[in-house]
Amino acid sequence: MPYAAITYRVKPGHEDEIAEIFAGFQRVDTPVFQDSDGAQAGRLLGTAVFIKDDVMVRVIHYEGDFAAIGKHMAIQRGVHLIEERLMPFLAQARDTDTPAGFGEYFRNAAMRCVSQLSVETHPAGAEGIE
């Protein structure tokens, strides 16, 4: 199951304030997301947020169509609450108020994946791990 990473450029020195914002994060209404036809396109399996100096990264563990995740997140109330609270700490303002604006930011902020390894792809296989 793949991972993706989304970057945020933030103003340095505000790690504690940003950590506080994420401590109260309202989770998505459902981990299941749909494609444009309304069919199930995948599931969010987990997320994590990391911060150091002026870089914050959100890691997303998912299955299915990554492009559909941005659309799903764009309509989540909790995501918009976080975006609103993060605004003063962002190094560069962005438009995430509309689904189209959020989708554009989500696509542009996605990091290029250069490697993903898991127990399933290990040469010893999952059976060799205890």
C-alpha positions as CSV (number, residue, x, y, z in Angstrom):
1,M,0.0,0.0,0.0
2,P,1.5,3.3,-1.1
3,Y,2.5,6.4,0.7
4,A,2.5,10.0,-0.5
5,A,4.0,13.2,1.0
6,I,2.6,16.7,0.8
7,T,4.9,19.7,1.6
8,Y,4.1,22.9,3.4
9,R,6.6,25.8,3.7
10,V,6.1,27.4,7.0
11,K,7.6,30.3,8.9
12,P,10.5,28.9,11.1
13,G,10.2,29.2,14.9
14,H,6.5,28.2,15.0
15,E,6.8,24.4,15.4
16,D,5.0,24.4,18.8
17,E,2.1,26.5,17.6
18,I,1.7,24.3,14.5
19,A,1.9,21.1,16.6
20,E,-0.9,22.5,18.8
21,I,-3.1,23.1,15.7
22,F,-2.6,19.4,14.6
23,A,-3.2,18.1,18.1
24,G,-6.9,19.1,17.7
25,F,-7.3,17.9,14.1
26,Q,-10.8,16.8,13.2
27,R,-10.5,13.6,11.2
28,V,-12.2,13.0,7.9
29,D,-15.8,11.9,8.0
30,T,-14.9,8.6,6.3
31,P,-11.6,7.1,5.2
32,V,-13.2,5.8,2.0
33,F,-13.0,8.2,-1.0
34,Q,-14.8,8.1,-4.3
35,D,-13.9,8.8,-8.0
36,S,-15.8,11.4,-10.1
37,D,-18.5,8.8,-10.8
38,G,-19.1,8.1,-7.1
39,A,-17.5,4.6,-7.1
40,Q,-15.1,3.8,-4.3
41,A,-11.6,4.8,-5.4
42,G,-9.7,3.9,-2.3
43,R,-9.1,4.4,1.4
44,L,-7.0,6.6,3.6
45,L,-5.1,4.2,5.9
46,G,-3.3,6.8,8.0
47,T,-1.5,10.1,8.1
48,A,1.4,11.7,9.9
49,V,2.7,15.2,10.1
50,F,6.4,16.1,10.5
51,I,7.9,19.6,11.0
52,K,11.5,20.9,11.1
53,D,12.4,24.6,10.8
54,D,10.6,25.9,7.7
55,V,9.4,22.5,6.2
56,M,6.3,20.6,7.3
57,V,5.4,17.3,5.6
58,R,2.2,15.4,5.7
59,V,2.7,11.7,5.0
60,I,-0.4,9.9,3.7
61,H,-0.8,6.1,3.7
62,Y,-3.5,5.0,1.3
63,E,-4.8,2.5,-1.1
64,G,-6.4,3.3,-4.4
65,D,-6.3,6.4,-6.6
66,F,-4.1,9.1,-5.2
67,A,-5.7,11.8,-7.4
68,A,-9.1,11.1,-5.7
69,I,-7.6,11.8,-2.2
70,G,-7.2,15.6,-3.0
71,K,-10.9,15.8,-4.0
72,H,-11.9,13.9,-0.9
73,M,-9.8,16.1,1.4
74,A,-11.1,19.3,-0.3
75,I,-14.6,18.8,1.0
76,Q,-13.6,17.8,4.6
77,R,-14.5,20.4,7.2
78,G,-11.6,19.5,9.5
79,V,-9.1,20.0,6.6
80,H,-10.5,23.6,6.1
81,L,-10.3,24.3,9.8
82,I,-6.7,23.3,9.9
83,E,-5.9,25.3,6.7
84,E,-7.5,28.4,8.3
85,R,-5.5,28.0,11.5
86,L,-2.3,27.4,9.6
87,M,-2.6,30.5,7.4
88,P,-0.6,32.8,9.7
89,F,2.3,30.4,9.9
90,L,2.6,29.7,6.2
91,A,5.6,31.1,4.4
92,Q,3.4,31.7,1.3
93,A,-0.3,32.2,1.2
94,R,-2.4,29.8,-1.0
95,D,-6.0,29.5,-2.0
96,T,-7.5,26.4,-0.4
97,D,-11.0,27.8,0.3
98,T,-12.5,26.2,-2.8
99,P,-12.3,22.5,-3.9
100,A,-10.5,23.6,-7.1
101,G,-8.0,25.7,-5.2
102,F,-7.4,23.0,-2.6
103,G,-6.9,20.4,-5.4
104,E,-4.4,22.6,-7.2
105,Y,-2.4,23.1,-4.0
106,F,-2.6,19.4,-3.2
107,R,-1.3,18.4,-6.7
108,N,1.5,21.0,-6.6
109,A,2.6,20.2,-3.1
110,A,2.9,16.4,-3.6
111,M,6.5,15.3,-3.3
112,R,8.1,13.0,-5.9
113,C,8.4,9.5,-4.5
114,V,11.8,7.9,-5.2
115,S,11.4,4.8,-3.1
116,Q,8.8,2.8,-1.2
117,L,9.7,-0.4,0.5
118,S,7.5,-2.7,2.6
119,V,7.5,-6.1,4.1
120,E,5.4,-7.3,1.1
121,T,8.2,-6.4,-1.3
122,H,11.1,-7.7,0.8
123,P,13.0,-10.6,-0.9
124,A,12.4,-12.8,2.2
125,G,8.7,-12.1,1.9
126,A,6.3,-11.4,4.8
127,E,6.7,-15.0,6.0
128,G,10.3,-14.4,6.9
129,I,9.5,-11.6,9.3
130,E,8.7,-12.5,12.9
